[in-house]
Amino acid sequence: MAPLHAAWLVSLAVALGACGGSGGQGGTASGGATGSGGASSTGGTTGSGGATATGGTKGSGGVSATGGASTTGSGGTTGGGSGGRASSGGSVGTGGHANETGGSGPPGTGGVAGAGGHNPAGSGGATPNGGAKGTGGASTGGASGTGGTSGAAGTSVGAASTIVPDPSWTCSMPDGIPVPTAGTLAFSMSLTVSAIHDVGNTQFGKRRQLDVSGGTITGDKLKGTVVTGGLDYELTLSTGAMELEEVLILKTSDNVTIFTRVCGVAAPGDAVVRIVPDVEAPTAGSYAWLNTTKLVGTRTVDAAGKTITLDVYDVSAVTAGDPKVTLTDPAGVPNVSWDCVTATGTDGNSIFTENVSLGSTITVSNAKRGSRNIIPITGGTTTGMVAGKILSGGADYQLATNGGTTLDARYTLSPSDGSFIIVRNCGPINGLTPVFEAATDGPYKFLTTGKYLSSAPGSGSGGVSITFYERK
């Protein structure tokens, strides 16, 4: 389908949040990884005088590696599944963390056990008979502390494991994301980070946004650049796990535009995020393989926070096998939706109005879900209960199919007090539903209730105007 030409239609896209998923919906949902309750190893073996706890107690939202045997020496400390980790109140068990062979003491809040590593005990941590107990209790060669790193020589919890995302994070592979390096490297991206915005503790978890101002793509079958205006969203949960989402526009060396939405997860303590790129390339031509190839990868950020590296592998021949680390969202916390959020109701009181500036449309024609008409967001202003400016970055990622056009915008507000508010606003022109993500201890926490509706975009200076209302 041809792009929407009228200015007010184009502007619609700007106001809309990333709608996602298949079935004609694209865009992005604020990503975030969830912590998980993993499986616990049962028991273990004991050495002289040692005793082990069978199964352990249940912790809150922790992650454990499946299986693994433990040994104890004289005086008896327990071990557990290799690379496991403990959450608050847990020793081994659902939500708790198993210690790695040689780890001492019961698991504690955020404590990670590795071979020769440490495993501090936290609130409610269970102590096996003869086992060592106490915050920061360390095994041979280990260091103690809440939230320490796991595994021998800093090996991350999920490095050699299949990671199973929480069922709510539907953007990813529900049966588990295999180890990327088990496949064949397909391409790499180096993304330039121009700014990092700390949104704070939102209704979903601790949110951080990284602005992408460009980048390069290298690979045997894919070379090119990354368009300025991409967004990288980190969500760190109370369990220590992370959910990630990225929205990127790629331009190949032969000038083909490709839309990419990245979903990612990381187990607690893992600095490397396991990603699943969802690529929308033209269905005809030399990049059609990106639409159907099973791709997973890794995402890392350098110490200075200036560069994001994505290494993407073809794992079409790889089976997601054991061991597995299963992630589970913390109880009582709303889930981030990968797809569009929908709501019904009528407009109540006006909350605030946006005047959004737009860039030139970028088109991805005849991709796997339809055609994308991407309208970059270059800035703007807000008035009313949220007064300030709109940051440059993100876009309206309109998806045109035979069933109609879905508006799908993602962008960030910067009120005059220095706060940051992430906006998703998506749906059909006359059925837009916004989702705002703001700090729950800040002046805009009222936006986190989800009880709002959006007007259709109208004509505005340099782009479009959108008003948000209380939903009745």
PyMOL commands that set and color helices and strands:
alter all, ss='L'
color gray80, all
select helices_A, chain A and resi 7-15+152-154+180-182+289-292+445-449
alter helices_A, ss='H'
color red, helices_A
select strands_A, chain A and resi 162-164+184-201+206-218+224-226+230-236+242-252+257-266+273-280+295-301+307-314+324-326+347-358+362-367+370-384+388-390+395-401+404-415+421-427+433-437+452-454+458-460+463-471
alter strands_A, ss='S'
color yellow, strands_A
deselect
rebuild
show_as cartoon
